[in-house]
Amino acid sequence: MYKASAGIALPTSIIGSLPRPNWYTAVLGSRSFLEAMVNSRYREQYEDAVSCFLRAQEIAGLDICTDGDAHYDEEVGGMSWQSYPLTHMDGFADVAEAMTYKIGAVAYPRGHILHDFLEAGCPVLQMEEPQIHMVPARGKTFGKLDVDDLVKIFNNTVKGLRSKTEVWCHTCWGNPSQQRIFRDVQSYQPTLEALNKIDADALTFETCSSGTGDLKAIGEVVKDKKVVIGVIDHHTLQVERPDEIAALIREALKYIPPERLIISSDCGMGREGMGRRHATYKMVAMVLGTNIVRKELGLPEAECLAAEQRFTLTTTKT
């Protein structure tokens, strides 16, 4: 169900996290998010951080604003997604127990907090799918799960959610501590057919830091979903120029029609090393670059307050 991106030409948004404010020191630890929200200090810092994130996105001019993954612990910035869950486990058994692995995740049950968010009007849900496109490069996940198994797990997980909101499936090539995982640039092409079977309204692709080489194939395979392209590199502090972003969007439009194209970042920017100012300027550049293409296509441009001369703190001679 298209909600967040419905009726917007070349909508802009971000993927994942934004850099946490230095004063946001409260962490989940071993608590669930709901347990942490009972604590007044955690709740205050979390809500203030979300307010800052939303305002930064608003003044940049993004069409779809997010919470910037403000609910994640600060420590996740230096961990991989494989090691982070271990900090939220009760412990390990003294005696090993024989287990039979069964394929298929459990869908979020009715009454789960996620359904409460969606029924309250949450317009879009970003879901991480970190493994399907990795299989050709790294082998089966945990030595057992092939691409078809992983598609089944994802689809079982999101079962029933698309009837309530817009669901995005995020894929990228990794970003532990703002570092690349692979020496060489990888390709989505071996798994595009599998990714196209994902039960999602939109698929995201890392097309800035990994280049535009897969865009033609993406356009040929993905026909019934929206395509979210990354125009912001999450690995570097260098802020992209609007004209660079516009050039990338024009390349994507050769293969994907504007009504199915969404503009975003490659991945989250809230890793170690990137400051809030870098992330803000990158979001501003994204909107300005998208506006260049919108103007060329005769489409409405987004208001970017951060680029308005009347709001600058620098005095100019008249």
C-alpha positions in Angstrom: 0.0 0.0 0.0 1.6 3.2 -1.1 1.1 5.9 1.6 4.3 7.8 2.3 5.4 8.1 -1.4 1.9 8.3 -2.9 1.3 11.3 -5.1 4.9 12.7 -4.8 7.2 13.0 -7.8 10.7 11.8 -7.0 10.1 11.8 -3.3 13.2 12.1 -1.0 14.0 10.3 2.2 16.8 8.7 4.2 17.6 5.1 5.0 18.2 4.1 8.6 20.1 6.1 11.2 21.2 9.7 11.7 24.2 10.6 14.0 23.1 10.8 17.6 23.4 14.1 19.5 26.2 14.0 22.1 23.8 14.6 24.9 21.8 11.5 24.0 23.5 9.2 26.5 20.6 7.0 27.6 20.7 3.4 26.2 18.4 0.4 26.1 20.9 -2.0 27.5 19.1 -5.2 28.1 15.7 -3.6 28.2 13.1 -3.6 25.5 12.2 -0.3 24.0 8.9 -0.2 25.8 10.6 -0.9 29.1 13.1 1.9 28.5 10.4 4.4 27.7 9.1 4.0 31.2 12.3 5.6 32.5 11.8 9.4 32.4 15.5 10.1 31.5 15.5 7.7 28.5 12.1 8.9 27.4 13.1 12.6 27.5 16.3 12.1 25.6 14.7 9.8 23.0 11.8 12.2 22.3 14.2 15.2 22.1 16.5 13.3 19.7 13.6 12.4 17.5 12.5 16.0 17.5 16.0 17.1 16.4 16.1 14.5 13.7 12.7 15.5 12.3 13.5 19.2 12.3 16.8 18.5 10.4 14.9 16.6 7.8 12.2 19.2 7.5 14.6 22.1 7.0 16.5 20.1 4.4 13.2 19.6 2.6 12.8 15.8 2.7 9.4 14.5 1.6 9.4 11.5 3.9 10.9 12.0 7.4 11.9 9.2 9.7 13.0 8.8 13.4 16.6 8.4 12.3 16.7 5.1 14.2 16.8 7.0 17.5 15.7 3.9 19.3 19.0 2.0 18.6 21.7 2.0 21.3 24.7 4.2 20.7 27.0 1.1 20.8 25.5 -0.3 17.6 27.7 2.1 15.7 30.7 0.0 16.3 29.1 -3.4 15.9 28.0 -5.6 13.1 24.4 -6.7 12.9 25.6 -10.2 13.8 27.2 -9.1 17.1 24.7 -6.5 18.3 21.8 -9.0 19.1 24.1 -10.8 21.5 24.0 -7.8 23.8 20.2 -8.3 24.1 20.3 -12.0 25.0 19.7 -13.4 28.5 22.8 -15.5 28.3 24.1 -18.9 27.2 23.2 -22.4 28.4 25.8 -24.3 30.3 24.9 -27.5 28.4 24.4 -27.4 24.6 20.9 -28.3 23.4 20.2 -30.1 20.2 18.1 -27.9 17.9 16.5 -28.4 14.5 16.5 -25.3 12.4 13.2 -24.6 10.8 12.9 -22.2 7.9 10.4 -19.4 8.2 10.2 -16.4 10.6 7.0 -15.8 12.6 4.9 -12.9 11.4 4.3 -10.1 13.8 1.2 -11.2 15.7 -1.9 -9.1 16.1 -1.4 -7.0 19.2 2.3 -6.6 18.6 3.5 -3.0 19.1 4.3 -2.8 15.4 0.6 -3.2 14.5 -0.2 -0.4 17.0 2.2 2.0 15.1 0.8 1.1 11.7 -2.8 1.4 12.9 -2.0 4.8 14.4 -1.1 6.0 10.9 2.6 5.2 10.4 3.0 5.9 6.7 6.0 3.8 5.9 8.0 0.9 7.4 11.6 0.3 6.5 12.7 -3.4 7.0 16.3 -4.5 6.8 17.1 -7.5 4.6 20.9 -7.8 4.9 21.5 -11.2 3.5 19.8 -12.1 0.2 22.1 -10.1 -2.1 25.1 -11.2 0.0 24.8 -14.9 -0.8 26.7 -14.9 -4.1 29.6 -13.0 -2.4 29.6 -14.8 1.0 27.9 -18.1 0.5 24.7 -19.4 2.2 23.7 -17.5 5.4 24.9 -19.4 8.5 26.0 -22.1 6.0 22.4 -23.2 5.5 20.1 -20.5 4.1 20.0 -19.9 0.3 18.3 -16.9 -1.4 14.9 -18.7 -1.6 15.0 -19.5 2.1 15.8 -15.9 2.9 13.0 -14.5 0.7 10.5 -16.9 2.5 11.7 -15.6 5.9 11.4 -12.0 5.0 7.9 -12.5 3.5 6.7 -14.4 6.5 8.0 -11.6 8.7 6.1 -8.9 6.9 3.0 -10.9 6.3 -0.1 -8.7 6.6 1.8 -5.5 7.0 1.4 -4.2 3.5 -2.4 -4.0 3.9 -1.8 -1.3 6.6 1.2 0.7 5.4 3.9 1.1 2.8 6.8 -1.4 3.3 10.3 -0.8 2.1 12.9 -3.6 1.9 16.4 -2.1 2.5 19.5 -3.7 1.0 23.1 -2.4 1.1 26.6 -3.8 1.1 27.4 -3.2 4.8 28.6 -0.3 6.9 30.2 -1.5 10.2 32.0 1.5 11.8 31.5 3.4 8.5 33.7 0.8 6.7 33.3 -1.2 3.6 32.9 -5.0 3.9 34.3 -5.9 0.5 37.4 -4.9 -1.3 35.7 -4.9 -4.7 32.3 -3.3 -5.6 29.6 -6.0 -5.6 26.6 -6.4 -7.9 22.9 -7.0 -7.2 22.4 -8.6 -10.5 22.8 -12.3 -9.4 19.9 -11.9 -6.9 17.6 -9.4 -8.6 15.0 -12.0 -9.5 14.9 -13.2 -5.8 14.7 -9.6 -4.5 11.8 -9.0 -6.9 9.9 -11.7 -5.0 10.1 -9.8 -1.8 6.7 -8.8 -0.4 7.4 -5.1 -0.2 6.2 -1.9 -1.9 9.7 -0.6 -2.5 13.3 -2.0 -2.8 16.3 0.1 -1.9 19.6 -0.1 -3.6 23.1 1.2 -2.8 23.9 3.1 -6.0 26.1 6.0 -4.9 29.1 4.4 -3.2 28.8 1.3 -5.3 28.1 3.0 -8.6 25.3 2.9 -11.1 26.3 -0.2 -13.0 23.2 -2.2 -11.8 20.6 0.4 -12.7 19.8 -1.0 -16.1 19.3 -4.5 -14.8 17.3 -3.2 -11.9 15.0 -1.4 -14.3 14.6 -4.5 -16.4 13.7 -6.8 -13.5 11.9 -4.7 -11.0 8.6 -3.6 -12.7 5.9 -3.8 -10.1 7.7 -2.1 -7.1 9.1 1.3 -6.5 12.9 1.6 -6.6 14.7 3.6 -4.0 18.2 4.6 -5.2 21.0 5.9 -2.9 22.5 9.2 -4.0 24.3 9.8 -0.7 27.5 7.9 0.3 27.3 6.8 3.9 31.0 5.8 4.0 32.4 9.3 3.5 32.2 12.7 5.2 32.5 14.4 1.8 29.2 16.1 1.1 27.9 15.3 -2.4 27.3 18.3 -4.8 23.7 18.8 -6.0 24.8 18.5 -9.6 26.4 15.1 -8.9 23.2 13.9 -7.3 21.2 15.2 -10.2 23.4 13.3 -12.7 22.9 10.1 -10.8 19.1 10.6 -10.8 19.2 11.3 -14.5 21.0 8.0 -15.1 18.4 6.1 -13.0 15.6 7.7 -15.0 16.9 6.1 -18.2 15.7 2.8 -16.8 13.1 3.6 -14.1 10.1 5.9 -14.7 9.9 8.9 -12.3 6.6 7.7 -10.8 8.4 4.6 -9.5 11.7 6.3 -8.4 12.5 7.3 -4.8 15.6 9.3 -3.9 17.4 8.4 -0.7 20.8 7.6 1.0 22.7 4.4 0.4 22.3 3.4 4.0 22.3 5.0 7.5 24.6 7.9 8.3 24.6 7.4 12.1 27.8 5.3 12.3 31.0 6.2 14.0 32.8 9.2 12.5 30.0 11.1 10.8 28.7 14.2 12.6 25.2 15.7 12.6 26.4 18.6 10.5 27.8 16.3 7.8 24.5 14.3 7.7 22.4 17.5 7.5 24.4 19.0 4.6 24.1 15.6 2.8 20.4 15.7 3.2 20.3 19.3 1.9 22.4 18.3 -1.1 20.0 15.4 -1.8 17.0 17.8 -2.0 18.8 20.4 -4.0 20.0 17.8 -6.5 16.6 16.3 -6.8 15.1 19.7 -7.3 17.4 20.2 -10.3 15.9 17.2 -12.0 12.4 18.1 -10.9 12.7 21.5 -12.6 14.0 19.8 -15.8 11.0 17.6 -15.8 8.5 20.3 -15.0 7.7 18.8 -11.6 7.0 20.7 -8.4 10.2 21.4 -6.4 10.6 20.9 -2.6 11.1 23.8 -0.3 14.6 23.6 1.2 14.7 26.1 4.1 18.4 25.2 4.8 19.3 26.7 1.4 17.2 29.9 1.7 19.4 32.9 1.7 17.1 34.8 4.0 17.9 32.3 6.8 21.7 32.4 6.5 23.8 33.6 9.3 26.3 35.1 6.9 25.8 38.8 6.2 26.0 39.9 2.5 26.7 43.3 1.1 24.0 44.9 -1.0 
